[in-house]
Amino acid sequence: MIFAKDPHAVLDYSVDWTRWLAGDEIATSEWIVAAGITKASETNSPTKATVWLSGGEAGQSYSVTNRITTTGGRTEDRSFLIRVEER
């Protein structure tokens, strides 16, 4: 999945883990962000993880990964790309 973002925008991106969790819950959530884009903040609920991103250079794409560990001990990743464009 690829999302577009202006270099001056500060936007939130989320992963809803509800279906994959199948009744389990998120114990920890970590956002791994490629160099060149800034992780402003991050939060999570028992089923959803959110990251706020800023910056980036127009014309570049950045990989973003959410890694969770569940209360049941499972670990999983979901990744997407942020394409930075002047808008």
C-alpha positions as CSV (number, residue, x, y, z in Angstrom):
1,M,0.0,0.0,0.0
2,I,1.3,3.5,-0.8
3,F,0.1,6.8,0.7
4,A,0.8,10.3,-0.6
5,K,2.0,13.0,1.8
6,D,3.1,16.6,1.4
7,P,6.6,17.3,2.9
8,H,5.0,20.0,5.2
9,A,2.1,17.9,6.4
10,V,1.9,16.1,9.7
11,L,-0.5,13.2,9.2
12,D,-1.6,10.1,11.1
13,Y,-1.5,6.6,9.7
14,S,-3.0,3.6,11.4
15,V,-3.1,-0.2,11.2
16,D,-6.3,-1.8,12.5
17,W,-5.3,-5.2,13.7
18,T,-8.8,-6.3,14.8
19,R,-9.3,-9.2,12.3
20,W,-5.8,-10.6,12.7
21,L,-5.9,-10.4,16.5
22,A,-9.0,-12.6,16.6
23,G,-9.7,-11.7,20.2
24,D,-6.1,-11.2,21.3
25,E,-4.9,-7.6,22.1
26,I,-1.9,-5.5,21.4
27,A,0.6,-5.5,24.3
28,T,3.3,-3.4,22.6
29,S,3.5,-1.5,19.3
30,E,6.6,-0.2,17.7
31,W,6.9,1.9,14.5
32,I,10.0,1.5,12.4
33,V,10.4,4.5,10.1
34,A,13.0,4.9,7.3
35,A,15.6,7.7,7.6
36,G,14.4,11.0,6.1
37,I,10.9,11.1,7.5
38,T,10.1,11.9,11.1
39,K,8.0,10.0,13.6
40,A,6.2,12.8,15.5
41,S,4.3,10.5,17.9
42,E,2.7,7.1,18.2
43,T,-0.2,5.6,20.1
44,N,-2.1,2.3,20.3
45,S,-5.3,0.8,21.6
46,P,-5.9,-2.9,22.2
47,T,-6.6,-3.3,18.5
48,K,-5.2,-0.4,16.5
49,A,-1.8,1.3,16.2
50,T,-1.3,4.9,15.0
51,V,1.8,6.9,14.0
52,W,2.0,10.6,13.2
53,L,4.6,11.4,10.5
54,S,6.1,14.7,9.4
55,G,8.8,15.8,6.9
56,G,10.3,13.8,4.1
57,E,11.7,15.0,0.8
58,A,9.5,15.6,-2.2
59,G,10.0,12.8,-4.8
60,Q,11.1,10.2,-2.2
61,S,9.3,7.2,-0.8
62,Y,9.8,5.9,2.7
63,S,9.0,2.5,4.2
64,V,7.0,2.5,7.5
65,T,6.5,-0.7,9.5
66,N,4.3,-1.4,12.5
67,R,5.5,-4.3,14.7
68,I,3.2,-5.5,17.4
69,T,3.4,-8.0,20.2
70,T,0.2,-9.4,21.6
71,T,-0.8,-10.3,25.1
72,G,-0.8,-13.9,23.8
73,G,2.9,-13.6,22.8
74,R,2.5,-13.3,19.0
75,T,4.6,-10.9,17.0
76,E,3.7,-9.5,13.5
77,D,4.6,-6.7,11.1
78,R,2.6,-4.6,8.6
79,S,4.4,-2.3,6.2
80,F,3.5,0.4,3.8
81,L,5.1,3.2,1.8
82,I,4.8,7.0,2.1
83,R,5.4,8.8,-1.1
84,V,6.2,12.5,-0.5
85,E,4.9,14.9,-3.1
86,E,4.4,18.7,-3.2
87,R,0.6,19.2,-3.1
